Amino acid sequence: MASHGEGANLKAAPGAPAAGGEAEQFRGKARLPSFAAPRRYELSLRPDLVACTFSGSVAISVAVSAPTRFLVLNALDLTVNRASILFQALAPTEVVFFKDDGVLVLGFAKQLPLGEGVLKMDFDGILNDQMRGFYRSKYQFKGKEKNMAVTQFESVDARRCFPCWDEPAFKAKFKLTLEVPSQLVALSNMPVANATFAGPIKTVRYHESPPMSTYLVAIVVGIFEYVEGMTSKGTRVRVYTQIGNSNQGKFALDVGVKSLNFYKDYFDTPYPLPKLDMIAIPDFAAGAMENYGLVTYREVALLFDEKSSSASSKQNIAITVAHELAHQWFGNLVTMEWWTHLWLNEGFATWMSHLAVDSFFPQWNIWTQFLDSTTTALRLDSLEASHPIEVEIHHASEVDQIFDAISYDKGASVIRMLQSYLGAERFQKAMASYMKKYAYSNAKTEDLWAVLEKETGEPVKDLMTTWTKQKGYPVINAKIKGNDIEIEQAQFLLDGSSGPGTWIVPITSGCGAPGVQKKLLKLERDKLVISSQCGDRKKGGNFWTKLNINGTGFYRIKYDDELAAALQNALETKKLSLMDKIGIVDDVYALSIARQQTFASLLRLLYGYRGEADYSVLSHINTVTTSIAKISVDATPALAGDIKQLLIKILLSPAEKLGWDPKKGESHLDVMLRPVLLTALVHLGHGKTINEGVRRFNIFTHDRNTPLLPPDTRKAAYLAVMQNVSSSNRSGYDVLRKIYKESAEGEERLQVLGILCSCLDKGIVLESMNLIFTNEVRNQDAYIVLKGILPEAREISWNWLKENWERISKTFSTSSRVADFVKTIVPLFTSNEKAVEISNFFATRTKPGFERTLKQNLENVRISARWAEGIKSEPGLAQTVRELLDKP
C-alpha cells in the first residue's frame, strides 16, 4: 500500500527564509515526536472527478505538552499553501519538508504556549491512480467511463490526502465536510449530519467521529445503489454497489449483520458507531480495508451472484467480511500502539473471522480449513529470512512488508494455540475485559498478555513472548523409550540447519480416545507417559499415538520409526481426525524438504491418502503433490513421469467419484473439492480429464449458459484448453481472451486471467504477460496473470521480468505490488546458480518495500536446490515409486 513518495510542495510566500537549521533533528526518524498531539480534525475536501484533483483545508486542535517551538506532522504528495499556515495567530518562520520521510516541520519564532491550540492550513493534491491515499477508480455508468474518488490510508497514506499526525497512537476525533457534485453519493465513516445545495454542488457535513487513528479515515464519492439491513441493536448496515449490482450485495449484507451481532456478544461491547457501510471498489490494492464504519472491498471480495459465483467465492466473501468487521473492535476501537503490534490487528481479525464464520456456517468445517493458514505460516516461518510476529519498524517505508503470513496467519495460529491451552470460556472472558479496558485507546502486545494473565492466572506473558518476540518455531523430536515418549525441541529451518531458538511449548498428545494429555514443555527435553488407552505395543497392530492433536500447536513433530509406522497404520485404518491427517502430511513434507526424512517416505505416506474424500485434506494433499511434481522434474527427470502417474493414482479415485457435474444436494465442501481435483489432474497431464475439459469448453463457447460448465469447474476446463495452445494453434486462447473481455463477472474474468500464462508456448506466455501493461488488465490484477506461469516457462518469464523491470517499477509504484512480481517468478527456480543470478540482478534494484520478500524468495530457491540434490542421490527411490505404482 505505501512506499516512498514524491514529498510535498509549497506555495511559498515571498521572502520566505531558507529551510534547515534545527528542523534537521526531525529527519529520518521512525516516529513523530510526542511533544504535540492532535485532539480533533476539522477537515474539508473538494474532489474534482473530471480534472482528478482535490483541494482541502484542515483545522487541527493540537495539544502541546512540552516546551517546543516546532510542530512536526506528516504530509506527502500535497501542495501546501504556505501563507495559509497558522497556529493560533502565529505564522511559522520556517516550513521544511523531508520528502523521504513524508514529514512536514513547522518552526515558529518562539516557544509555543502549552495547552491546546488550533493549526490551520490549505492544500491541494492529485486524485492519483496508485490505489493509495486519495485516489481515483474507473467505472462504467450508462455506457460511459466515470471516475469515483476513494481513500486507502493504511498503513501510512492518510498524509497523501491531508496534513496529519499519521501514526496509529495519535487518535483524534474527525469532523468531515465534502463538497461534491449534487448527483453523487458521498460516504464517510460517520452518517451525514446535513447537506446544503448550491446549484450543481452540494456540501455534505458528517457527524463527528469518536477518537480514531488516521489510517481508518475513509471517503468514497461516486454513483451507487445499496441494499440495507439492521442488527439486533438497531445499527443500520448497508452494502453499496454500482448501479444494477445491489442484489449481489445481499450475501455480504447477511454475513455483515450476523458478524456485528456475533462480535457484540463475544466482546460484550456494542458496535461503537451509528452505522456500518460496506462498498465494492473496482480498483483496489488489498482484498478489503476495515475503515471505521465504511469498509472498502475489491468487488470479488464483496459481491456474490447465486448464478455465476463459485462456492469458494461465497466462502471467501464470508471470511473477508467477518475479518473486516472483527477489526471494528480489534483494530478500530482498540488500536495497536505502533506497527510493531500489527499482528494484534491482523492475527486476531483472522482468528475471529473463522470463529464467526464457523458459527454461521458450521457445515463448512472452517477450522479444518484454517490449517491452510497455519501451514502457510509454518512454511514462511521456517526461513532464515522470516521475522518475529512483533517486528521492529524503523521507518514508514518498512511497514507494508509486514502485512504477510507472519502477522496474519502465524498471528492467528498462536492465538488458536493460546485459546486451546487456556480454554474457550476463560479466553473469551479475558478478551471482553481487554476490549473494555483499552476502548478508544491504543494497546501493545504486553497489554493483552497482562489482561489474560490477570483473568486466567496462567503464565501467559512468559509462554507467549517466546512465540511473538523471536522468529521461527520448534520441531519436536519424539522417540519411544519403554512406556514413555522422549521429546526434544530444536528450531526447525527448511534449509536443514537448526536455529538457536527455544520455546515454551503447549504439547498435546492422544490416540483418538476421549481425553487429551497436555503438558508445557519449558526445557529443551522432557518425556510424556504413553496412555494405556493407546493400545499395547507388544501385541502389535493396534498401538498408536499422535502429538499436537488437531494441529493446535504452532510446531512440527518428527517421529521415530516405530511411532511413524504406527501413525501410518492409524491413517490407513481411518483412526485419525481430519486435522490430524493434514498435520501429519504437512510435517513429513517439510521434513523431506529439509532432508530430515526421505522423499520416498513422503511418497509412501501420501499413498495412504488415496481413499480420502474430504475437501480440506485433499486440498492440502494437492498443495504437496503440486510441489512434488515440480521438484521431481528438476531432481530426477527420468522418474518425473512415473511420479506424476503415482500422484494421479492418489487423486483420481475421489475425482472420479465427484465427476464434472454437480449433484443435487451435495455439500458445500464437495462443490469446492471438485475444481481442486480436476485442476490438479489437468496440471499433472491426465489425458482423460484434459479431453473432457476441452469437450465441455467447446460446448460452453457456443452456449454460455450450458449446465455442463458451471462456475465451479470452469477454471479446470480453461486450463485444459491452455494445455494445447500454441502460437500456431491459438483459437482456444483467443476464445478465452474474448470471454475475459465480454464477461461482466469479476470472478469469471479473474479465472481466465489466472490461466492465460499456463502454457508452454513462448509467444503466448509473453503476449499474456504483456497484457499487464494494457488497459485490459487493472493494475490490482496484474499478479493474477503471473500466477499461472508454469515452471517450464520460468526462463521466459524471468527474462521478461529483467527486460521490463524499469517499466514495472514505474507502473506499479507501490512496493507491495512490485513484490508480487518477485513472489510469482523467483520461486519457480530450483538452482543455486539461478539464485546468484537473481540476487546479482536485484543488487542495484531493490526498494525498501520489498527487500524482505526478495530475501525470502531467494532462500526458497536455495532450499529447493538442496531438496532436489537430496532426491537426486536418494537410493532406492525408483524402486519405491515402482512398488507404489504396481500396488492394486
SVG drawing of the C-alpha trace seen along z (x, -y; Angstrom):
<svg xmlns="http://www.w3.org/2000/svg" viewBox="-33 -39 59 99">
<polyline fill="none" stroke="black" stroke-width="0.4" points="0.0,0.0 2.7,-2.5 6.3,-3.4 8.5,-6.4 6.6,-9.3 7.5,-12.5 7.2,-14.6 5.1,-17.7 5.4,-21.1 5.0,-24.6 3.2,-27.6 5.8,-29.8 5.2,-33.3 7.7,-35.9 10.8,-36.4 10.5,-33.0 13.6,-32.2 15.8,-29.2 14.9,-25.8 17.1,-23.9 18.7,-24.6 17.2,-22.9 14.5,-21.3 17.1,-18.7 16.8,-17.0 13.4,-15.6 14.8,-14.0 14.9,-10.2 13.2,-9.3 11.0,-6.2 8.3,-8.2 7.0,-11.7 8.0,-13.5 5.4,-13.3 5.5,-16.9 2.4,-17.8 -0.6,-15.6 -3.8,-16.2 -7.2,-16.0 -9.6,-16.9 -9.6,-17.5 -12.0,-19.6 -11.3,-18.5 -12.9,-19.9 -12.2,-18.4 -13.3,-19.3 -12.5,-16.5 -12.8,-17.3 -13.6,-14.0 -13.0,-15.3 -9.7,-17.0 -8.7,-14.3 -7.5,-16.8 -8.7,-17.9 -8.3,-20.9 -8.8,-21.0 -8.4,-22.8 -7.8,-21.4 -8.1,-22.9 -6.4,-20.6 -6.8,-21.1 -3.3,-20.3 -2.3,-19.8 1.2,-21.0 2.5,-19.1 6.2,-20.1 8.3,-23.2 8.9,-23.4 8.9,-25.9 8.2,-23.2 5.1,-21.3 6.1,-18.1 3.5,-16.2 3.1,-14.2 2.3,-15.3 3.2,-13.8 2.4,-14.5 0.5,-17.6 0.9,-21.3 0.5,-23.2 -0.3,-26.9 2.4,-28.4 0.6,-31.7 -2.4,-29.7 -0.4,-28.0 -1.3,-29.4 -1.1,-28.0 -3.4,-30.2 -2.4,-33.6 1.2,-32.6 2.6,-32.1 5.7,-29.8 9.1,-31.3 10.3,-28.1 8.5,-25.3 10.5,-22.3 9.5,-19.1 11.5,-15.9 10.3,-14.0 11.7,-10.6 10.0,-10.6 6.7,-12.3 7.3,-14.8 6.4,-18.5 8.2,-20.6 6.8,-23.9 9.2,-26.2 7.9,-29.2 9.9,-32.3 9.3,-31.5 8.2,-28.7 4.5,-27.6 2.1,-28.1 1.4,-24.8 -2.1,-23.5 -4.5,-23.3 -4.3,-25.5 -5.6,-25.2 -3.3,-24.6 -4.8,-25.6 -3.7,-25.2 -5.0,-24.9 -3.6,-22.3 -4.1,-20.8 -3.5,-17.3 -4.0,-14.9 -6.5,-12.1 -3.8,-9.6 -4.2,-6.2 -1.9,-4.3 -4.7,-2.9 -3.3,-4.7 -4.1,-8.0 -7.0,-9.8 -7.3,-8.2 -9.5,-7.6 -11.1,-4.4 -12.7,-3.9 -16.2,-2.5 -18.9,-2.4 -22.2,-4.3 -24.8,-4.3 -22.1,-3.2 -19.6,-5.9 -16.4,-5.7 -16.5,-7.7 -14.1,-8.3 -15.0,-7.7 -12.9,-9.1 -11.8,-6.6 -9.4,-6.6 -7.0,-3.9 -4.9,-5.1 -3.5,-2.0 -0.7,-2.0 0.9,-5.4 -1.1,-7.2 -3.5,-9.5 -0.7,-12.0 -1.2,-11.9 -4.8,-13.3 -4.3,-15.9 -1.6,-17.0 -1.9,-15.0 -0.2,-13.1 -0.3,-9.8 0.6,-7.3 -1.9,-4.8 -1.3,-6.2 -2.3,-9.7 -6.0,-9.1 -8.3,-12.1 -11.9,-13.0 -12.7,-13.8 -15.4,-16.2 -15.5,-16.0 -17.1,-18.2 -17.2,-17.2 -18.0,-19.5 -19.1,-17.2 -21.4,-17.2 -25.0,-17.1 -25.9,-13.9 -23.2,-11.8 -23.3,-9.7 -20.7,-10.8 -19.8,-8.4 -17.5,-8.7 -17.0,-7.0 -19.9,-8.7 -23.5,-9.4 -24.4,-12.6 -25.4,-15.4 -26.7,-17.7 -26.3,-18.6 -26.8,-22.0 -27.1,-22.5 -25.8,-25.4 -26.6,-24.6 -24.5,-21.7 -22.5,-21.3 -23.6,-20.0 -21.8,-20.5 -22.1,-17.4 -21.3,-17.6 -20.8,-14.4 -21.3,-13.8 -18.1,-13.9 -16.4,-10.6 -15.2,-9.1 -11.4,-9.1 -9.7,-7.1 -6.4,-6.7 -5.8,-8.5 -5.4,-5.2 -9.1,-4.5 -10.5,-7.7 -12.4,-7.0 -14.2,-8.8 -15.9,-7.4 -17.6,-9.6 -19.5,-8.2 -22.8,-6.8 -24.0,-3.9 -27.1,-2.0 -27.4,0.2 -29.1,3.0 -29.8,2.4 -30.3,4.4 -30.4,3.9 -28.6,5.5 -30.4,6.8 -29.5,3.5 -30.8,1.3 -27.5,0.5 -28.1,-0.3 -25.9,1.8 -25.6,1.2 -23.8,2.7 -23.2,0.2 -22.5,1.3 -22.5,-0.1 -25.9,-0.7 -27.6,2.6 -25.5,4.8 -27.1,4.3 -28.6,7.8 -25.1,9.2 -24.6,7.4 -27.2,9.4 -25.0,12.3 -22.3,10.0 -25.0,7.9 -26.4,11.0 -22.9,12.0 -22.2,8.4 -25.3,8.1 -24.6,11.6 -21.0,10.6 -21.9,7.4 -24.3,9.3 -21.7,12.1 -18.8,9.7 -21.1,7.5 -21.8,10.7 -18.3,12.1 -16.6,8.9 -19.5,7.9 -19.1,4.5 -21.6,2.8 -20.6,1.8 -19.4,-1.8 -20.8,-3.7 -24.3,-4.5 -24.0,-2.8 -21.8,-0.5 -21.4,-0.8 -19.6,1.8 -18.7,0.8 -17.2,2.6 -14.4,0.6 -13.3,1.6 -9.7,0.6 -8.5,1.7 -5.0,2.8 -5.7,5.1 -8.6,7.5 -10.5,5.2 -9.9,2.4 -11.6,2.1 -12.1,-1.8 -14.3,-2.6 -17.9,-2.5 -17.1,-2.5 -15.4,0.8 -14.0,0.9 -13.6,4.1 -12.4,5.4 -15.5,6.3 -14.8,10.1 -14.4,9.9 -17.9,8.5 -20.2,9.3 -21.9,12.7 -24.2,13.8 -26.1,17.0 -26.0,17.9 -22.4,17.0 -20.3,17.2 -18.5,20.2 -18.7,21.9 -15.2,20.9 -16.1,17.3 -19.0,17.4 -16.7,18.7 -14.0,16.1 -16.6,13.3 -17.9,14.6 -14.4,14.8 -13.4,11.4 -16.5,9.6 -16.1,11.3 -12.4,10.4 -13.0,6.7 -15.9,6.4 -13.8,8.1 -11.5,5.1 -14.3,2.7 -13.4,3.9 -9.9,5.4 -8.0,2.6 -10.5,-0.3 -12.0,-0.5 -8.7,0.8 -5.8,0.0 -2.2,1.2 0.1,-1.4 2.6,-1.1 3.1,1.0 5.3,3.5 2.0,4.7 0.2,5.0 -0.4,8.7 -2.8,7.7 -5.0,6.3 -4.4,8.9 -3.8,12.1 -6.9,11.5 -9.1,10.5 -8.0,13.6 -8.7,15.9 -12.0,14.1 -13.3,14.4 -13.0,18.1 -14.7,18.2 -17.6,16.1 -18.0,18.0 -17.9,21.3 -20.9,20.2 -22.8,19.0 -21.9,22.0 -20.9,25.0 -21.2,27.3 -18.2,25.6 -15.9,27.1 -13.9,23.9 -11.5,24.7 -10.2,27.7 -9.7,25.3 -7.9,22.9 -5.0,25.3 -4.2,23.8 -3.3,20.6 -1.2,22.4 0.7,24.4 1.3,21.2 2.8,19.6 4.8,22.6 6.3,22.6 7.3,18.9 8.5,19.0 10.9,21.9 13.1,19.5 16.1,17.7 14.7,14.6 11.4,14.8 10.7,12.2 9.2,12.2 5.5,11.5 6.5,8.4 8.8,6.8 10.8,3.6 9.7,0.8 12.4,-1.8 10.8,-3.8 7.3,-4.3 8.6,-2.7 9.1,0.7 5.5,1.1 4.0,2.7 6.4,5.6 4.9,7.0 1.4,7.4 2.3,11.0 1.7,14.6 3.5,14.0 1.3,11.1 -1.9,12.7 -1.5,16.5 1.1,17.1 -0.6,14.4 -3.9,16.2 -2.3,19.7 -0.6,18.7 -3.9,17.2 -5.6,20.5 -2.9,22.3 -3.3,20.0 -7.1,20.2 -6.8,24.0 -4.4,24.0 -6.5,21.6 -9.9,22.9 -12.5,21.1 -14.5,19.6 -11.6,18.2 -10.2,16.8 -13.4,15.1 -13.9,13.5 -10.4,12.1 -11.0,10.7 -14.1,8.8 -12.0,7.3 -9.3,6.3 -11.8,4.6 -13.3,2.6 -10.0,1.6 -8.5,0.2 -11.6,-1.0 -10.9,-4.2 -7.3,-3.9 -4.1,-2.0 -2.5,1.2 0.7,3.1 1.1,6.9 2.2,6.9 -1.1,5.2 -3.0,8.1 -0.8,10.7 -1.3,8.7 -5.1,8.9 -5.0,12.6 -2.7,13.3 -4.9,11.4 -8.1,13.2 -6.7,16.7 -3.9,16.8 -1.7,18.6 1.9,17.5 0.7,16.1 3.4,13.5 6.3,15.9 4.6,18.5 3.6,16.2 6.7,14.0 8.6,17.0 6.2,17.1 6.0,13.3 9.4,11.8 11.5,14.4 11.1,15.7 10.6,19.4 9.3,22.4 10.4,25.8 10.3,29.3 9.6,31.7 11.6,35.0 9.5,37.8 11.2,41.1 9.7,44.1 11.5,45.4 9.8,48.0 6.4,46.6 7.5,43.1 7.9,40.9 11.0,38.7 10.5,35.3 13.2,32.8 12.7,29.4 15.0,27.7 14.3,24.7 13.2,26.0 14.6,24.5 13.8,25.7 17.4,25.4 18.2,28.3 20.1,26.4 19.0,25.9 18.5,22.4 19.2,21.3 15.5,20.7 13.8,22.4 10.1,22.0 7.6,22.8 5.5,25.3 2.0,26.4 2.3,30.1 -0.8,32.3 -0.9,36.0 -3.5,38.7 -4.9,41.5 -8.4,40.6 -9.9,41.8 -11.5,39.1 -9.1,37.2 -6.0,35.4 -2.8,35.2 -1.5,31.7 2.0,30.6 4.0,27.3 7.5,28.2 9.6,25.5 13.0,27.0 14.8,28.5 13.7,32.0 11.1,33.8 9.0,37.0 5.4,38.0 3.8,41.1 2.0,43.2 -1.7,43.5 -2.9,47.1 -5.8,46.2 -3.4,46.0 -3.1,49.8 -0.4,52.3 2.9,52.1 3.7,55.7 0.5,57.1 1.3,55.2 -1.0,53.6 -3.3,51.6 -0.9,49.2 -0.5,45.6 -0.3,42.1 -0.2,38.6 1.3,35.4 -0.1,31.9 -3.7,33.0 -5.7,31.3 -2.7,29.1 -3.5,26.5 0.2,26.0 2.5,23.9 5.2,26.5 6.2,29.7 6.7,33.3 9.3,35.7 8.5,39.2 10.9,42.1 10.4,45.1 8.1,47.1 5.8,44.1 5.7,43.1 4.8,46.7 2.0,46.8 0.7,43.5 0.7,44.6 -1.3,47.7 -3.7,45.4 -4.1,43.3 -4.9,46.3 -7.3,47.8 -9.1,44.4 -8.5,43.6 -7.2,40.1 -9.2,36.8 -9.2,34.6 -7.0,32.1 -4.5,34.7 -4.4,36.1 -3.4,32.7 -0.8,32.2 1.0,35.5 1.4,35.0 2.5,31.4 5.2,32.3 6.6,35.1 6.5,32.8 8.5,30.1 10.9,32.7 11.5,34.1 12.3,30.6 14.7,30.1 16.2,33.6 15.5,34.8 13.2,37.5 13.5,39.3 11.5,38.3 10.4,42.0 8.9,41.8 6.8,38.8 5.5,40.7 4.7,43.7 2.7,41.6 0.9,39.8 -0.1,43.1 -2.0,43.8 -4.4,40.9 -5.6,42.4 -9.1,43.2 -9.5,39.7 -12.7,37.8 -12.5,34.6 -12.0,31.2 -9.6,29.8 -7.4,32.9 -7.3,33.3 -6.7,29.6 -3.7,29.9 -2.6,33.1 -2.9,31.2 -0.5,28.5 2.0,31.2 1.6,33.1 2.0,29.9 5.3,29.2 6.4,32.8 5.6,32.8 7.6,29.5 10.7,30.6 10.8,34.1 11.2,32.6 14.5,30.9 15.6,33.5 15.0,36.8 13.8,36.1 13.9,39.8 11.4,40.6 9.3,37.5 6.8,39.2 6.3,42.1 6.0,39.8 3.2,37.9 1.4,41.1 1.7,42.0 0.2,38.6 -2.6,39.1 -3.3,42.5 -3.6,40.9 -6.1,38.2 -8.0,40.0 -10.5,42.0 -12.0,39.1 -12.1,37.0 -13.9,39.8 -16.4,40.2 -17.3,36.4 -17.1,36.2 -17.6,33.0 -21.3,32.5 -22.7,31.1 -25.1,33.5 -28.3,32.4 -28.0,31.8 -24.2,32.3 -22.3,30.5 -20.6,27.1 -17.3,28.8 -17.8,31.3 -18.6,28.4 -15.3,26.8 -13.4,30.0 -14.4,30.8 -12.4,27.9 -9.4,28.6 -9.1,32.2 -10.0,31.6 -7.4,28.7 -4.8,30.9 -5.3,33.7 -5.1,31.3 -1.8,29.9 -0.5,33.5 -1.3,34.2 -4.1,36.6 -5.3,37.1 -8.9,38.1 -9.5,35.1 -7.9,32.7 -10.0,34.1 -13.2,33.9 -12.4,30.3 -11.8,29.3 -15.1,31.0 -17.1,29.1 -15.4,25.9 -16.3,26.2 -19.9,26.6 -19.7,23.6 -18.2,21.4 -21.5,21.8 -23.8,21.7 -22.6,19.7 -25.5,20.9 -24.8,24.6 -25.2,26.7 -22.1,28.7 -19.7,25.9 -21.0,24.2 -18.8,21.5 -17.0,24.0 -15.5,26.2 -14.7,23.5 -11.1,23.0 -10.3,26.7 -11.8,26.5 -9.9,23.3 -6.7,24.9 -7.3,28.0 -7.7,25.8 -4.4,24.0 -2.5,27.3 -2.9,27.5 -2.5,23.8 0.4,22.5 1.2,19.6 0.1,21.7 -2.9,23.2 -4.3,20.2 -8.1,20.5 -8.7,21.7 -6.6,18.8 -8.4,16.2 -11.8,17.5 -10.6,17.2 -9.5,13.7 -12.9,12.9 -14.6,14.4 -12.4,12.2 -13.3,9.1 -17.0,9.8 -17.7,11.1 -19.4,8.8 -18.5,11.1 -15.4,10.2 -14.7,13.8 -15.1,15.2 -12.6,12.6 -10.1,13.4 -10.4,17.1 -9.5,16.5 -6.7,14.1 -5.2,16.7 -4.6,19.3 -3.6,17.3 0.1,17.9 -0.4,21.6 1.1,23.0 4.5,23.8 4.5,21.6 6.9,18.7 4.9,16.4 1.6,16.9 3.3,16.6 4.9,13.3 1.6,12.0 -0.2,12.8 2.4,11.2 2.4,8.1 -1.3,7.7 -0.5,6.1 0.8,3.0 -2.5,2.6 -5.9,1.2 -7.3,4.7 -5.9,5.6 -6.4,3.4 -3.1,2.8 -4.6,4.6 -5.0,7.8 -1.5,7.9 -0.2,10.5 -3.1,12.9 -1.8,13.1 1.7,14.1 0.3,16.8 -0.5,19.0 3.2,19.3 4.3,22.9 7.8,24.0 8.6,24.9 8.2,21.2 10.3,19.8 13.2,18.7 10.8,16.9 9.2,15.1 12.5,14.3 13.9,12.7 10.7,10.8 10.9,9.5 14.5,8.3 13.7,6.6 10.6,4.9 11.9,4.1 12.0,0.3 8.6,0.2 7.2,2.4 8.7,0.2 7.1,-2.9 3.7,-1.3 3.4,0.4 5.0,-2.2 3.9,-0.7 6.4,1.8 3.8,4.5 2.6,4.6 6.3,4.8 6.9,7.6 4.1,9.7 6.3,10.0 9.2,11.3 6.9,13.7 5.4,15.3 8.5,15.7 11.5,16.2 10.3,19.4 9.9,21.2 13.7,21.8 15.5,24.6 19.2,24.0 21.9,22.1 23.3,20.7 19.9,19.0 19.7,17.7 23.1,16.0 21.9,14.5 18.7,13.2 20.5,11.8 23.0,10.0 20.2,8.5 18.4,7.1 21.6,5.9 21.2,2.4 17.4,2.5 15.9,3.1 13.4,0.9 13.0,0.7 9.5,2.1 10.4,5.5 13.9,6.4 12.4,8.9 10.3,10.5 13.3,10.9 15.4,12.4 12.7,14.9 12.2,16.0 15.9,16.4 16.1,18.5 13.3,20.7 15.2,21.2 18.3,22.4 16.1,24.7 14.6,26.2 18.0,26.7 19.2,28.5 16.0,30.7 16.5,31.5 20.1,32.6 18.9,34.9 16.2,36.5 18.8,37.0 21.1,39.0 18.4,40.9 19.0,44.7 16.0,46.9 13.7,44.1 12.8,45.6 12.0,48.9 9.6,47.2 7.8,45.4 7.5,48.6 6.2,50.6 3.5,47.9 2.5,47.7 2.2,51.5 0.1,51.8 -3.5,52.8"/>
</svg>
